Amino acid sequence: MVAGEEFTVGRQIDEIGFGWYQVQAFIFCAGAIWCEGTNLSSVAGVKEPIYTEFGITSDLGQSALVTILYVGFGIGTGLSGTLGDTKGRRAPMILGFIGMGLTQMLLYVMPYLPGIYFLIFVLGFCAGFPIPAAVTMMGEVVPNSSRGITVAALCLGFSMGELTSAVGLRLFVPDLLIGTWRYQLLWAAIPSVFLLLLGLFCSATRYDSPHFLAAHNQQGELREALNLIAEMNGRSDLIIESELPSGKGESDVTFAEVRGLLFRGQMGMNTFVLIVLFFTFNWGYYGTIDFWPLGWQGMRLVGVTKATEMIYTALVGFIGVPVAMFIMSQVHRRPGLCLSASFCFAASICLKGLLVNSIVEGWIGVFMFKIFWMTFQMTNYILPNEIYPTRISVWGWSIVCFFGRIGCVTAPIMISFSLNGFLVALAALLFVSAAMVWLIPETFDVDLELLDEQYQEDMLNEKTSDKVHTYGSFEKSQA
């Protein structure tokens, strides 16, 4: 290379292209969502046997079990930002996998109800802790042209989580009323143990995200990480031989600085819109987990257990994966989200047919919802990474998702009072989301380095005549 030529991390990853490194990273990051879905669905599936074993008969005691789970889930999501933006993307995921596995094992042997409630809270916390870092890391290690389709494919984790849980329930608690529910919780620990081993020993997790390493001036590991990607993807011609010069070190951002950036000016509007969008997808996704069994009741499938019905529901969810991958790779973010929200709005209206025994109308709603919901949800997932700069991307994701998790806490409460009210609220939220997405900038194929450059201008206010490098950039000298 010509001496003094600016060399950016994003450009280097684009030149290397998509390969075996990204495949391993995808399994690791999608695995976090797989663990989340498996653990949350398992607890929801065994709540009736838990009520029976411990004699929980009051409405408050029964609702507390799932409510505590989702409260822990929201808090875990919100608190992961500090670790993910200071110690790296891998740390929250590894800790989350360890926590989920250990908590499920402790639940297996816990004989006391207060201990069950406490461990359910811890399980929810650990399930939510890896998610912001996982989505952020996936968006940072793929070429710009592949970011949309790759992040969209992460929704496989949701479907795999539901399916894994449903298979376990079919084995241990087929009618969801009685059975060896503790075995189900051990079954739910399998994905987290597998992902922990993968994270500790696979090649792609040897180093953190190159964008994170560049943003934190860890030039030695940055060179090794980029060379690892080149080697694993068969691009030895792009291995960096020379040492990367050190740039100006930056201290870790504080919560006050993050808050100042996220809630002022246009960025404040972006954050508000994201909170609304995240609340909507949390309300819809976690609320419909409780709602879907109604569809199978309407079908009146003779001789089919409840757990088998959950397997069918999970399998229907796989339909939405290729649809999300296509739309997010070919359609810009705002029209794509608006389109998917509009279809889901219509679907939520049709779902009312399940409440009045209008099976055709109801199942039109079921399939329309399953086909387009993942596009809506995964577009939500990718937007914070394309709006917030590298140094605070996990923080930003965690904060908007923390407020969004209020939706997953309140949706089951609404369902317990009024199924129709839940669907009306869902339709209203989707309508609002389809309109509000136009208030944020278009981020399709956004350059992450440009976000970091804007962050420098806004947050650091550097006043120097010297050339300012963007995060993820450095001068590559002649070897």
C-alpha angles and dihedrals in degrees: 000000000000111000114258095021112145111243121195130198092228093052091048092052090047090053093048091049133197117322149126092320092060091046091057092044090050093054090050095048097039086048090067089059090043089056092047093052094045095050099042094045091047094055091047089049097052099041094104094054089048091052089051097047095048097035095242105170106149120096090232094052093048096046091046093068097064093031091057089048093055094042089056089045092055095045092048091052092048097048098048093079096080094053095040094053097041107033100026142266095280097058099068091046096049092046091047093052091049091048095049094049095047094044093052090051091050090048088054092062101030109118099180127080096220088053090050091053092048094048091047088057091049090048091053090048092051092045092055098040099077099043103085092046093046095053091042094050093049091054092049101051101050128077114266091249091056099043098094098047093042096050089044089055089059086080086079083079092064093050092044090050093052091045094047091050093046093051090052092048090050088055100043110017106019097166093038088232108080134011145090095313093169090063088055090058091051088049089053090056093063097084093049092050091049092048092047091056091045091051093050099046113023119099098235093062095051090099133025126251111304090227090055092048092049093047090053095044094243092148097165094056090039092060091046092049094050091046090050090054090049093049095047092047094049096249101125088152088072097054111129110233102180127071115260113241116242118251129204110301118236126209119234113273118250127226089251090057092047091049091048092055099040097050106041133085119332090343088059090055090048090052093049092050091048091051090054091047093047092048089052096051092045090050092047103040100042093035093055090052084073093038103052098075087069089068093058091048088057092051089055094211105192117223095007116128123225091247090054089052088055089053089054091049092051092049091052087055092064088070090073095056100077090039091056092045092052097045095044092049096045108027127061117252101251099047090040093054092042091051095048093045090052093052091046089049089057090044093053089055091051091049088071085076088075089062095054099038093255093142099178093051091043096051093046083059093047095053095039090050094048093047097053105024096083090054089055094045099044093046085057089051095054099043099077091053090053095045104040123062122249098259093058103023096111090043090052093046091049095049098049091042092049090060090041091055088068083078094060090049096049101038096072089048090055091047090054089057103035131359091192090050090054092054093046091051091047092051091049093049092049091050091051092046093052089055100040096051088076089066092070126070122263109261104181108139091356115176108240091206090060089056090053092048090054089049090056091052095046103037109026098035092203112197105193135121091218119102111274115218119216119236106273092031135101142157111268109208126206110276 
